[in-house]
Amino acid sequence: MQQVVSFIPRALRGLIYLTALGVWAALVADTIGLAREATTPPVIPTPAVVPTAAPTATPRVVVPTAIPPAAAALVVEVPSRPAAFHPKTGRYIAAWLPNSFGSENRASFEANADILDEISPFWYTPTSSGGLAFGREARDQTLIELARSKNVLVIPTIHNVVSSADPVPGILRSPTLRSRHIARIVDEVLTYNYDGIDIDYESLATSMREPYTAFIVELADALHAQSKLLTVAVHAKACDYCGLGGYQDWVAIGQVVDRLRIMTYDYHWRGGGPGPVAPVYWVNQVAEYAKTVVDPAKVVIGVPFYGYNWPTGGGTAVGQTWAMIDEIIRTYDLDVNLMERNENGLVQENWITYSTRSSGRRTAWFATSSGLDAKLRLVQQLDLAGIAIWRLGGEDPKKWDTIRARLVEDPFESQRVLNQFLPEH
């Protein structure tokens, strides 16, 4: 590149540089426009449903291919943002919906749909024959139509969090059942015109690594052939076979999925002892590792909008929304403690202790807004795709203020586009 530039006359190099600055100014203006749009509630047509379009790439800056004479002015065209543009901010913002689209969940969705890119309701589980099981909350047309009208992609989750025997190993090990399962998934996506599917097959044995990879690769091919998306929820890990994620080959599946949603929470989980749910230092370790094996533009960091409440004497924790924890704080007039950091690094989580007559002494841990902000900064610094929220509904509204303040005016997206046009200097 340096050799090519040296043959360009100094005046023309200056003109190219000034043009690049013009591009930058246009992109900054576009970013500010997006920020204003994101903070203004969208106008929603009542009966009309906006058709879903496949996600489009970052807006292109069209630069003339031929270099005009020095006396002429370069014209730079910055296309307007299409209606189905994603991400709406500088990063993807996705959220899982763990239960029916009730009043609490819907209120949160409607309040933040202007910056939400993807919603993944927990609608499906696999059956031992390779089919799909679902409850009456699935295929919710109210949610689907509302999401369409607000330009939110609907990517339902298929999960194996079941009380009975897990059917996933049997499906994945059998090429016949695996093909049947994939065909059933694609048929469901096409029938209900979802934008794609999210796979959350958890806690499999390491021996399932090859069948799991084959399944993800084959499903990605089948969905992409229909212009549909595949997102995959994976266990957090900081090395290939660390933790619960040994069966998930990030290098292999990272090449075919559209987004790799890393579940960077449950560091202290409901079956273990009390402690921070997603300490910042640990999320950082996982994200740093992910960037070395998967295209950062596909890496999505999971952020918890929940907490765990443990019995102090030992036992299983109860997952709680912020609304539940806040009610406990108010009822018992509790002081909220902050663990800013420990011997491992930055933590940024709150904890409370209290006693009840029925269950004795208890301890609850939950994330802070400052901890969330630290993770959003990490996403920016590592230039990752965005965040996936577990879970939508009942969260602290301040969390959304933090997301808006940090991601809506994200300059990284503009800089990424500009860099390809700047000459080396």
N, C-alpha and C positions, 0 to 999 in steps of 0.2 A: 504493500500500500504506500509506503514511504517513497519508493522509487517512482510510482505513478504520479504522486502529488508533485514531485520535484520537477516534472516536465510541464506542469500547468503554470501559466504566467501568474505572477504575484497578484495582479489586479483581479484575474479571474478567480483565484483561490479566495480572495477577499469577498468577491461576490457570492461564491458558494457558501462561505461561512455566514455572511449576512442573511442569505436565504435560509440556512439552517436555524439561525436565530429567529427568523420570522416563523418558521415551523414551530419552534419551541413556544413562541408567544401564542400562536394559535392553539396549541395543545394545552397550554396553561389556561387560556380562556375557556376551552372546552371543559377542562377539569373543574374550573370554578362553576361553570354552568351545571355540571353534574352535581356538584355539592349543593347548589341551590335547589335543584330538582329533588335531591335526596332528602332535604329538610322540609320540603313542602308536600303536604299530603296529596297524593295523586287524585285526579278526577276520574271516577270510574263510571263508564256507561252502564246503566242499570240492566237492560235486558240483553245487550249485545255481548257476545263472548269473543274475545280476540283469539284468533287461531294461533296455535303454537308454532313457532319456527325453530329450526335447529339453531343452537348457539352459534353466533358468528364470531369471527376473529376480532381482535382489537382494531378499531378504525384505522384504515390505511391512509397514509399521507401520500398523495399522488404527485410525483415530481417529474417534470418533462424529461424524456430520455435523452434528447439531444441538447447539448449545451448551446444556448442562444448567443448571439454576439454580445460583447461586453456592454454595448450601449443600450441593449434591450433589457426590459425588466423581466425577471423570472416570475412566473405565476404559480403559486402553490395552492392546490385545491385540498381542503380538509373536508371530507365527506361528513354530512350530518349523521347523527347517531340513529341507527335504525330502531324501530319499535321494540324488537326482541333482543336488543343488545345485552350481552352478558360478558363479564360481570357489570353490574350496575354501578358499583364503585370501582376503586382500583383493584379490588380483590373479590374472589367468590365468597359469598356468605350463604351457607347452607344451614338447615336446621332439621333435626329429626322430630317427628311428632309421635310420641310413644303410645298414645291412646286415641280415643275418639275425638272428633273435632268439636269439643264442648265449648262452653262460653269462655272459660279461662284461656284455653288455647287459641280460640278464635280472636279474642281481644288482643292477644299478643301478636298474632299473625297480622291482623288488620293494622295495628299500630306501627308495624315495622316492615310491611310488605314492600314499601318503596325502596328498601335497600336489600331485601332478601332476594337471592337468586334461585335457590332450590329448596323445596320442602320434601322431606322423605317420611311419609307416614308409615308406621310399623303395621302393615296390613297383611302380610303373607308369611306362612311357614311351609316348608316342603313336606310332602307325604312320602311314605316308604316306597310307593310305586312310581315316584318321580313327578307326581302332580303338585298342586298347590292347595293348601288349606287356608281359609280366611274366615273372619267373623263378619258380623253384620255391619261393622264400621268401615269395612273395605269398600273400594269403588265408590266412595262418597262423592256424588256429583256436585254437591254444594261446595265442597272443598276444591274439587277440580275446576269448576267454573269460576270460582272466586280467584283461584290462583291464576288461571288464564287471563282474567280481566286485569290482574295486577302484574302481568308479565313475570310470574314466578314459575319456574320449571317444576313439574310434578314427577318425582323419581321415587316411587314407593320402595320400601325395604322388604326384602325376603330374609327372615332371620331364623336361627335354630335355637332360640332361647325358649325351650319347651320343657314341660314338666315330665313328659314321657321319654322313652328312649329316642336318642337323636337319630333321625333317618339319614342325615347327610353322608356319613361314611359309606353306607351301603349304596347310595346313589352315585357318589363320585367314583367308587371303585369299579362299578359296572359300566362299561361303555354304552350298553343298551339303555340302562336307566338314565345315564348322564345325558344322552342324546334326547331321550324323552323329556327329561326335566328342562333342558334348554328349549326344546320346541314349545313346551307348555308356557315357559316364561315369555318367549317372544310373542306367542299368540295372545297372551294376556296384555302385554304392552301395546300391541297393535289394536286389539279389540277396544281397549279403553283409551287409546291415543295418549298414553303416558309419554313423557319425554325420554324415558329410559328406565333402568332398574338399578337398585342399590342392593348389593349382596353383603350380608352380615352373618357369615357362618363362622362361629366362634369356637375356641377351645378344642380344636381337633388335635389328634396325635401328630407328632412329627412325621410318622410314617405316611401321613396323608399328603405330604408335600407334592409329589408328582401328580396324583389324581386331582388335587385341588388346583394346581397350575393348569392342567389340561382343561379342566372345567372352565376356569376364568378365560383362558385363551379362546376356547370354542364359543363360549357365550359372547365374548366381545366381538368375534367375527360375525356371529349371527345377528347381533343387535346393530352393529355398524352397517351391515348390509341393508338394513332397514332405516338407516340414518337416525338410530336411537343411541342413547348414551349408556355407558356402564360405569357406575361408581362402586367402589369396594371399601368396606370398613375393615381395617386391619388392626391387630394388636400392636400396641406401642412396644418398640424395642430399639436398643442402641447397638446391636450387632445381629448378624444373620439368624443365629439360633437362640437368641436371648429370650427370656420370658416365655410367654404363651405363644409367641408368633413364629416358632421354628417351621411350621408347616406352610407359612406364607412366604414365598420366594419373591421378594420385592423387585429384584432385578427383572425377573421373567414377567410377572404380572404388571409391573410398572410400565412396560413397553406397550401394553394393549389396552389398559383401562383409560378412561377419560379423567377420572380423579381418584386418587388414593387417599381415603379419609382415615387418618391415623387416630385411634382412640387414646389420646394422651390424657387419660384420667383413670381413676381407680388405682393410683399408685398405692394408696391405702384403700382396701376394698372392704366390702360389707362382711366378708368372712374372716378378715384379719383384725388387728388391733387398731385403736384410734390413731389418726394422724392426717396430715394434709392429703387431699384427694388428687391434686395435680400440681406439685411444687414446680416453680418456674425453672429451677436448675435442671430438673429431670426432663421437662418438656424440651428444653434447649438441647440436651444430649440426644434425644430422639430425633429432633428436627435436623440437627447437624448430621447425624448418620443418614437420615432419609435423603438428604440432598446429595450425598455421595453415590447413591445407588439408583435414584429415580429422578427423572426430569423435574426440577423444582416447580415448573409451571403446572405439574399435576399433583403436587403434594399439598394436602389440606390438613391442618392441625385441628384436632378436636378440642373444644373448650367446654368445661362443665358449667351448667346453669343449675346445679343441684348440690346438695351436701349429704353427708352421712351422719347418722346419730347412733352411737354405740352405747350399750350398757357397760359401765366402767368395770364391772367384775368379769368381763369376758362374755362373748356371745356374738350373734349376728347383728350387724348394723341395719338400720332402716334408712332407705333412701328418702330424702325429703327435698321439696322445692323450697325456694327462698321464702315464699309466703308462709309455709309451715314453720320454718325456723324463726322467721320474724315474729310470728304469733307466740312462740315459746319465749323469745326475748322479752316481749311486751308483758306476757302473762306473769313471768317470774322476775321481771325488772332486772334483767341480767346485764352485767358488764361484758362487752365483747372484747376478746383478747386478739392480738395480732402477732403471728409469727412472721416477722419480716424476712429472716434468714436463719439458717442453722449451719452446722459445720460443713455441709455440702454446697451451700450457696444460697441464692435467692429463693424464698419460699412464697411469701405474700399470700397467706391464707389466715382466715379468722377461725377462732374456736371458742366455744362456750361450755361451761359445766353447770349442772343443776341437779336437783333431786326431786323425785316424785314419790308419792306414797305407793303407787302401783308397781313401779319398776326400779326404784332406788336411784342411785347416782348414775348420771348419763353425761356423755361428752359428744358434742357435734362439731364437725369441721365443714367449712364452706369457703368458697373463693371470694376474694376481694376484687373491687373494680381496678385497683392498682395492679393486682396480679394479672387480670385480664389485659390491661394495657401493656404490661411487660410482654405478654405472649403475642399481642398484635404487633408490637415493635419488632419482635423476633421474626414474625412472618414477613415484615417489610425488609428487615436487614438481610435475611436469607433469600429474599425475593421468591417466596412460596406462593402457591395459588390462592390460599385464603384459609377460612375457618369453617368448621362444622360444629354446630351447637347441639349438645345433648343437655337439656331437652327444651322444647318450646312450651311455654305456659307456666305460670307461677314463679317466674324469675324476678329478680330485682330489676326494676326499670332502669336503674342507673347503669346497668350493664350495656344497655342499648345506647345510652348517652356516650359511654366510653367508645363503643364501636363507631358511632357516627363521628365523634371527634377525631378518632385515629385513622379510620379507613376511608371515609367519604372524600376527604381531600388528600388522598394518597398521591404524592407526586411521582412515585416509582413507575407507574404505568406510562405516564407521559415521557419520562426520561428513557424508558426502554425503547419506545418508538423513535425518539429523537436520535438515540445513539447510532442507529443504522445509517443516518444521513450526515452525521458530522464527520468531516475529514480528520484524519489523525493529525495531531499537532503537539 
